[in-house]
Amino acid sequence: MAGSYELGSNDKGQFSFVLKAGNGEVILRSEQYTSKAAAENGIQSVQANCGDDARYERKDASDGRCYFNLKAANHQVIGTSQMYKAAAGRDAGIESVKTHGTSTTVKTV
């Protein structure tokens, strides 16, 4: 099943998106944007950069869990993963973003 993006806003009028895998699990979260257009540009940046392994910054949290950031060519963080118990889970998450990140399905929530 194909992945999709969900684009939404909060009560402060800020916009963000999540990338979901085909099973509905959130695999990447964006930062908060001041406009819907900026969040849509963020989605386009994920679509353009998700296939390049060099764009993934693999990180270890202070509590030993692992996560990753997807970065654009200008080194700005586009999205951040959930926390994983082990590096193998983080690496599987990266592969899932590579698989589903090119999705053109964007749902407004």
C-alpha atoms as one frame of an Amber mdcrd trajectory, in Angstrom:
protein
   0.000   0.000   0.000   1.295   3.465  -0.865   2.269   6.120   1.629   0.720
   9.562   1.893   1.156  12.968   3.436  -1.213  14.604   5.880  -1.117  18.384
   5.985  -2.728  20.180   8.888  -2.695  23.273  11.057  -2.780  23.968  14.786
  -4.766  26.498  16.800  -1.997  29.079  16.323  -2.374  28.993  12.546   0.881
  27.111  11.957   1.066  24.309   9.408   2.890  20.989   9.471   2.825  17.652
   7.723   3.481  14.021   8.454   4.478  11.268   6.060   2.631   8.037   6.696
   3.548   4.571   5.484   0.972   2.455   3.715  -0.071   0.931   7.061  -0.879
   4.392   8.453   2.167   4.644  10.724   3.799   8.090  10.904   7.373   7.794
   9.630   8.381  11.471   9.354   7.210  14.732  10.979   7.893  18.233   9.744
   8.624  21.395  11.647   5.938  24.072  12.081   5.528  26.434   9.124   3.931
  29.884   9.126   1.954  29.231   5.921   0.295  26.367   4.089   2.422  27.133
   1.009   5.610  26.762   3.045   4.444  23.376   4.370   3.596  22.289   0.810
   7.131  23.298  -0.212   8.391  21.106   2.634   6.482  18.145   1.203   8.025
  18.815  -2.217  11.446  18.887  -0.586  10.839  15.468   1.010   9.737  14.128
  -2.376  12.910  15.493  -4.009  15.391  14.428  -1.313  14.054  11.188   0.171
  15.861   8.913  -2.284  19.350  10.257  -1.490  20.972   8.371   1.396  23.358
  11.286   1.983  20.375  13.452   3.013  19.722  11.336   6.123  21.396  12.371
   9.352  21.472   9.388  11.706  21.371  10.502  15.338  21.573   8.985  18.812
  19.606  10.554  21.656  21.100  10.946  25.130  18.876   8.111  26.423  20.332
   5.651  23.902  17.438   5.691  21.468  18.007   6.435  17.773  16.334   8.731
  15.264  17.050  10.478  11.982  16.586  13.802  10.270  15.980  14.196   6.554
  17.821  17.252   5.282  17.557  19.305   2.114  20.543  20.149  -0.085  21.015
  23.349   1.956  21.362  21.176   5.108  18.072  22.425   6.580  16.061  19.742
   8.397  12.905  18.866   6.444  11.575  16.217   8.795  12.402  14.135  11.851
  11.587  10.521  12.617  10.149   8.957  15.712  12.517   7.528  18.335  13.683
   3.946  17.823  15.080   1.531  20.409  17.873   0.387  18.109  19.818   1.483
  15.051  18.214  -1.314  13.022  14.772   0.225  13.610  16.059   3.650  12.608
  17.556   2.219   9.429  14.255   0.502   8.606  12.517   3.858   9.137  14.881
   5.491   6.645  14.113   2.788   4.091  10.401   3.371   4.656  10.797   7.115
   3.987  12.755   6.284   0.824   9.901   4.009  -0.270   6.947   6.236   0.630
   8.424   9.742   0.400   7.812  10.106  -3.314   4.062   9.790  -2.793   2.015
  12.572  -4.389  -1.031  11.899  -2.200  -1.574  14.829   0.180  -4.582  14.797
   2.490  -5.629  17.928   4.344  -6.646  17.179   7.923
